[in-house]
Amino acid sequence: MASYSVLHGSVALITLQNPPVNALSAAVRAGITDAVQRTLKDPQVTSVVICGQNGRFCGGADIREFGGSMSGPPLVPMINAIEAMDKPVVAAIEGVALGGGLELALGCHYRIAHRQALVGLPEVTLGLLPAAGGSQRLPRLIGLPAALDLITTGKHILASEALKLGIVDQVTDGNALNMAVEFARRIVGKPLDPRRISTLPCPSPPDVDFLLDRVLAQVRKRARGALAPVACVGALRAAVFLPFAQGMEKERELMGALFDSGQARALQYAFFSQRLVSQLENHCCYWARYGLVPRHIAPEEILERCLYALTNEGFNILQDGMAAGPEDIDAIYVFGYGWPRHRGGPMFHAGQVGLARVLEKLEHYQHKHPDVPYLKPSPLLRRLVAAGSPAVQKWREFLNKDRVHSQL
Ligand SMILES: CCC[C@H](O)CC(=O)SCCNC(=O)CCNC(=O)[C@H](O)C(C)(C)COP(=O)([O-])OP(=O)([O-])OC[C@H]1O[C@@H](n2cnc3c(N)ncnc32)[C@H](O)[C@@H]1OP(=O)([O-])[O-]
């Protein structure tokens, strides 16, 4: 939700309330929309400040809502309505203004931030693009090159850097909310048109096509096969060449293609998994409290059981003739699944570790867990070890002979 109060008799304060990061859930969007209506109707109110509860402006759209059917007022018209207000609106940024949080702040007429606050449009890291106007407003505010950098990498930057780029108007080491309220009282009556980012032209260099093509080639190389960075460049291209309303249409269309993609679901799953895993320590406290004794599993065992089971499946795939050679499997892992390139791929890595060692480990874990079928060593792995563990480059030859032999 979002609370509404009036300070000094004239400054409306809208506070986002959705701990821990004040994500823009349906309830928060409904609260902001109602509060905006109240400020418009209240003749005593001459300016507005938007802030987040507990020193955090906003962590963006509520990612947990992405899995279900979306309800509540949509973000884009809500932000457009804020920008269109005829009373100055100031965002008081403390903690974070990320994704939809920064997009909300970009819809405000001014942004005042604490120096240590973090801002950014990290949607690309979730397989998305900033689709609440961020891809169209940010380049209009700070120019195309800087917007390309921020949006295609998704990096978070400190407010002090955001000030240099022109994303925020002022930073403070003190209380950003107090400063924003004082600022809001001072600027009443100043023209708002130049502060509506959607009405500004998008500053871009003369060789804009060359720049966009170069960045597109870079993101394709850096994140091979990833859809979101490519879509981000497409949205920024629209910001340069199309009027705001049409750019927003393009942003929506590109987001639509990403939103239901397997890549976006996988990256959002990874976001929550990472946080869940970091809470494991708390689970240990829970066990201790109830006198439970967890079985000790060394990190090495987890790694080996995951890694060698995966490699073992690779040997089974080769044996079944579903892949012609180990290079096919390694290429899929390196270029499709982000396997660290410097480790060559799971089959190459097995060769580096030593096939005999991989076999020995699989036998060991299979002995401990006979009910886990994927730990059963592949017959091909056994034959390769028996043949003296040839180098990975020789396996194709070995397989061909093996297949011919098995057909005789
Ligand atoms: C049309 C839409 C367009 C729009 O452009 C799309 C977006 O905005 S996409 C969004 C773009 N925004 C982003 O990509 C920002 C994503 N968030 C972050 O990068 C970090 O969480 C942040 C830096 C904010 C805080 O770091 P920290 O202090 O180390 O804290 P932490 O990381 O441990 O998180 C604490 C708890 O908050 C939870 N939670 C967090 N964010 C969200 C969220 N948006 N939603 C829901 N939940 C969220 C998190 O799961 C965790 O829950 P739990 O149950 O306690 O495990």
The ligand as an ORCA input file, in Angstrom:
! r2SCAN-3c Opt
* xyz -4 1
  C       6.035     -3.335    -16.216
  C       7.176     -3.578    -15.284
  C       8.398     -2.893    -15.686
  C       9.569     -2.862    -14.757
  O      10.577     -2.211    -15.492
  C      10.010     -4.239    -14.330
  C      10.800     -4.249    -13.038
  O      10.874     -3.300    -12.296
  S      11.564     -5.725    -12.697
  C      12.305     -5.461    -11.114
  C      13.555     -4.670    -11.210
  N      14.210     -4.613     -9.929
  C      15.258     -5.398     -9.616
  O      15.746     -6.152    -10.406
  C      15.791     -5.254     -8.215
  C      15.831     -6.616     -7.579
  N      16.258     -6.540     -6.197
  C      17.546     -6.372     -5.826
  O      18.437     -6.191     -6.619
  C      17.849     -6.448     -4.356
  O      16.833     -7.187     -3.737
  C      17.951     -5.062     -3.657
  C      19.221     -4.351     -4.153
  C      16.718     -4.221     -3.936
  C      18.039     -5.265     -2.134
  O      19.104     -6.128     -1.849
  P      19.303     -6.721     -0.381
  O      19.200     -5.637      0.609
  O      20.564     -7.531     -0.442
  O      18.048     -7.659     -0.107
  P      17.641     -9.005     -0.904
  O      18.136     -9.013     -2.306
  O      17.948    -10.185     -0.035
  O      16.056     -8.806     -0.984
  C      15.271     -8.748      0.195
  C      13.932     -9.383     -0.100
  O      13.238     -8.586     -1.033
  C      12.832     -9.379     -2.148
  N      12.864     -8.534     -3.340
  C      13.840     -7.719     -3.750
  N      13.482     -7.066     -4.860
  C      12.229     -7.496     -5.150
  C      11.313     -7.168     -6.178
  N      11.592     -6.268     -7.133
  N      10.146     -7.795     -6.181
  C       9.815     -8.694     -5.240
  N      10.647     -9.033     -4.230
  C      11.834     -8.429     -4.199
  C      13.853    -10.515     -2.202
  O      13.345    -11.612     -2.897
  C      14.043    -10.786     -0.717
  O      12.914    -11.526     -0.275
  P      13.066    -12.652      0.843
  O      11.699    -13.257      0.907
  O      13.472    -11.908      2.079
  O      14.134    -13.596      0.348
*
